[in-house]
Amino acid sequence: MSRNRRLILSPPSRVWGLLANGLRYGEWVSGTQQVIAADPGWPEVGSRLRVRVGVGPLSLEDTCVVRICEPERRLELEAKADPFGAARIAMNLVPWGGSTLFLLEWHPLRGPGTRMHGLPVDYLVSIRNGMMLTKLARIAVRERRRDEASGAAPSEAATA
């Protein structure tokens, strides 16, 4: 299992706004080449997000299914990328003053990833996930600052 954490200098409502918009995952999820489709109900339990992931010319389609959704608090996905199997991705948002402590866990569920699970794979996944959280934090902070500069109310900004 890989675990990452990041203090994001934006409130949970702002961070959740990014998670709740499936079409924006390509902006911050490392390795995503294209968001193909997001179900209209995203991130309701059972809704799906289809993405193309890869590096350079090597790519495959991945489907993320929402398994648990507690708005502004917790989102758990099952990412399926055949023939590589599936993984659990758990994201928890903890209010921390006016900021968000973002906790991310990645755990292989099925396929070859379960056999390769261990220090080398977890280390690489942890690096990838750390980069991902850095991108997410930058977007959330940039948008918070933009909204503060324009005078938008926090509740308006989080849904914009």
Secondary structure as GFF3:
##gff-version 3
##sequence-region A 1 160
A	DSSP	beta_strand	2	8	.	.	.	ID=ss1
A	DSSP	alpha_helix	12	19	.	.	.	ID=ss2
A	DSSP	three_ten_helix	22	24	.	.	.	ID=ss3
A	DSSP	alpha_helix	25	28	.	.	.	ID=ss4
A	DSSP	beta_strand	32	38	.	.	.	ID=ss5
A	DSSP	beta_strand	48	55	.	.	.	ID=ss6
A	DSSP	beta_strand	58	70	.	.	.	ID=ss7
A	DSSP	beta_strand	74	80	.	.	.	ID=ss8
A	DSSP	beta_strand	86	96	.	.	.	ID=ss9
A	DSSP	beta_strand	99	110	.	.	.	ID=ss10
A	DSSP	alpha_helix	112	115	.	.	.	ID=ss11
A	DSSP	alpha_helix	119	150	.	.	.	ID=ss12
A	DSSP	alpha_helix	154	159	.	.	.	ID=ss13
###
